[in-house]
Amino acid sequence: MEFGYFKKPVMKKTTKCIPVFNNEDIKIGLIQRFYKNKAERIFDHILDEFFVNVEVMDANSNTIVKATENISLKSMYRSSWIIDCKDKGRLVLEDRTKIKTNPMMKLIINNDIYYLKKDFADKRVRLEDSNQIIAEITYDKILPPATVSIEKKHSDLSVHLIACLYYIFMLRE
């Protein structure tokens, strides 16, 4: 069982690097939100959280996971991201939320489908496949700077990838 945690930033639009630690308080990586160009940044400040691109690096600042949002007419209704993962290759993350109180995202890795789900009034976000919970993500308090804890139960998904998925999920929530 792997464990990781990071502090949720006070401002959602921040592009600062946020350190990710393991259970022994050793820095294992960094999470950073980025914009592809200046127009995206300006447009995002006008329309709240319109573009969400996230990069996760290891402790030496080498990119491990990079998620960029697809921009198309279809994505105006349901967002989707292309995730380039160092060990898993190219993945697709799609927003499958039907009602705002129960957000859900679908992750497609090769032919495997995983779901990132949160129930109404629940602090836990679960990453699960069809029959088991892969990881559980919780936070200690609602107001920032909250500590987000990632508890990976099993599977070969890395803590860096799970942190990237949750950060996108959190920004879209």
C-alpha positions as CSV (number, residue, x, y, z in Angstrom):
1,M,0.0,0.0,0.0
2,E,1.5,3.3,-1.1
3,F,0.7,6.7,0.5
4,G,1.2,10.3,-0.6
5,Y,0.0,13.7,0.4
6,F,0.1,17.4,-0.7
7,K,-1.3,20.7,0.5
8,K,-4.3,22.0,-1.5
9,P,-3.4,25.5,-2.7
10,V,-5.4,28.5,-1.5
11,M,-6.0,29.8,-5.0
12,K,-7.2,27.4,-7.7
13,K,-5.5,29.5,-10.5
14,T,-2.0,29.2,-9.0
15,T,0.7,27.9,-11.3
16,K,3.2,27.3,-8.4
17,C,4.7,23.9,-7.9
18,I,3.1,22.0,-5.1
19,P,5.3,19.4,-3.4
20,V,4.0,15.8,-3.0
21,F,5.3,13.8,0.0
22,N,5.2,10.2,1.0
23,N,4.3,8.9,4.5
24,E,7.9,9.4,5.7
25,D,7.8,13.1,4.7
26,I,10.2,12.7,1.8
27,K,9.4,14.7,-1.3
28,I,8.4,12.3,-4.1
29,G,7.2,14.9,-6.7
30,L,5.6,18.2,-7.7
31,I,2.2,19.1,-9.1
32,Q,1.9,22.2,-11.2
33,R,-1.0,23.7,-13.2
34,F,0.1,25.4,-16.5
35,Y,-1.3,27.3,-19.4
36,K,-0.3,26.5,-23.0
37,N,-0.2,30.2,-23.9
38,K,-1.1,33.7,-22.6
39,A,-4.5,33.7,-24.3
40,E,-5.5,30.6,-22.3
41,R,-4.5,32.3,-19.1
42,I,-6.5,35.5,-19.8
43,F,-9.5,33.5,-21.0
44,D,-9.4,31.3,-17.9
45,H,-9.4,34.3,-15.6
46,I,-12.6,35.6,-17.4
47,L,-14.4,32.2,-17.5
48,D,-13.7,30.4,-14.2
49,E,-11.6,27.2,-14.6
50,F,-12.1,26.9,-18.4
51,F,-8.7,25.5,-19.2
52,V,-7.2,22.9,-16.8
53,N,-3.8,21.5,-17.7
54,V,-1.7,19.7,-15.1
55,E,1.9,18.5,-15.0
56,V,3.3,16.1,-12.3
57,M,7.1,15.8,-11.9
58,D,9.3,13.6,-9.8
59,A,11.6,15.0,-7.0
60,N,14.2,15.9,-9.7
61,S,11.7,18.0,-11.7
62,N,11.5,15.5,-14.6
63,T,8.0,15.3,-16.1
64,I,6.2,12.0,-15.3
65,V,2.6,12.9,-16.1
66,K,1.3,15.7,-18.3
67,A,-2.4,16.2,-18.8
68,T,-3.7,18.7,-21.4
69,E,-7.3,19.5,-22.0
70,N,-8.9,18.8,-25.4
71,I,-10.4,21.9,-26.9
72,S,-13.3,21.2,-29.3
73,L,-17.0,21.9,-29.6
74,K,-17.7,18.5,-27.9
75,S,-15.5,19.6,-24.9
76,M,-17.7,22.6,-24.3
77,Y,-20.3,20.2,-22.9
78,R,-18.1,17.4,-21.5
79,S,-14.4,18.0,-20.9
80,S,-11.7,15.5,-21.8
81,W,-8.0,15.4,-21.3
82,I,-5.1,13.6,-23.0
83,I,-2.7,12.4,-20.4
84,D,0.9,11.5,-21.4
85,C,2.2,9.2,-18.7
86,K,5.8,8.1,-18.6
87,D,5.1,4.4,-17.7
88,K,1.5,4.0,-19.1
89,G,1.7,5.9,-22.4
90,R,-1.2,7.9,-23.6
91,L,-4.4,7.9,-21.6
92,V,-7.8,9.5,-21.9
93,L,-9.7,11.2,-19.0
94,E,-13.3,12.2,-19.6
95,D,-15.8,14.1,-17.4
96,R,-18.9,11.9,-17.0
97,T,-20.6,14.1,-14.4
98,K,-24.4,14.1,-14.7
99,I,-25.2,16.2,-11.7
100,K,-22.8,18.6,-9.9
101,T,-23.3,16.9,-6.5
102,N,-21.9,13.6,-7.7
103,P,-18.9,14.3,-9.9
104,M,-17.5,11.4,-11.9
105,M,-14.6,11.0,-14.4
106,K,-13.8,8.1,-16.6
107,L,-10.1,7.1,-17.2
108,I,-9.3,4.8,-20.1
109,I,-5.9,3.0,-20.1
110,N,-5.5,0.7,-23.1
111,N,-8.8,-1.3,-22.7
112,D,-9.2,-0.9,-18.9
113,I,-11.7,1.6,-17.6
114,Y,-11.4,3.3,-14.2
115,Y,-13.8,5.7,-12.6
116,L,-13.0,8.6,-10.3
117,K,-16.1,9.2,-8.1
118,K,-17.2,11.4,-5.3
119,D,-20.6,11.1,-3.5
120,F,-22.6,14.0,-2.1
121,A,-21.3,15.3,1.3
122,D,-18.4,12.8,1.4
123,K,-14.8,13.7,1.9
124,R,-13.6,10.7,0.0
125,V,-12.9,10.5,-3.7
126,R,-12.5,6.9,-4.9
127,L,-10.6,5.6,-8.0
128,E,-12.1,2.3,-8.8
129,D,-12.4,-0.2,-11.6
130,S,-15.4,-2.5,-12.1
131,N,-14.9,-4.6,-9.0
132,Q,-12.4,-3.0,-6.6
133,I,-11.3,0.3,-5.1
134,I,-7.8,1.2,-6.4
135,A,-7.2,4.3,-4.4
136,E,-8.9,6.6,-1.9
137,I,-8.2,10.3,-1.7
138,T,-9.3,12.3,1.3
139,Y,-8.8,15.8,2.7
140,D,-8.7,16.9,6.3
141,K,-10.7,20.1,6.1
142,I,-12.7,22.1,3.6
143,L,-10.9,25.4,3.8
144,P,-7.4,25.6,2.2
145,P,-4.7,24.9,2.9
146,A,-6.2,21.4,3.3
147,T,-4.0,18.3,3.3
148,V,-5.0,15.9,0.6
149,S,-4.0,12.3,1.3
150,I,-3.7,9.6,-1.4
151,E,-3.9,6.0,-0.2
152,K,-3.2,3.6,-3.0
153,K,-4.7,0.2,-2.1
154,H,-3.5,-1.9,-5.1
155,S,-3.0,-1.7,-8.8
156,D,0.0,-0.6,-10.9
157,L,-1.1,3.0,-11.2
158,S,1.5,5.4,-9.7
159,V,0.8,7.9,-6.9
160,H,1.9,10.6,-9.4
161,L,-0.8,9.6,-11.9
162,I,-3.4,9.4,-9.1
163,A,-2.3,12.9,-7.8
164,C,-2.7,14.3,-11.3
165,L,-6.2,12.8,-11.7
166,Y,-7.3,14.2,-8.4
167,Y,-5.9,17.6,-9.0
168,I,-7.9,17.8,-12.3
169,F,-10.9,16.5,-10.4
170,M,-10.5,19.1,-7.7
171,L,-10.1,22.0,-10.1
172,R,-13.2,21.0,-11.9
173,E,-15.3,20.4,-8.8
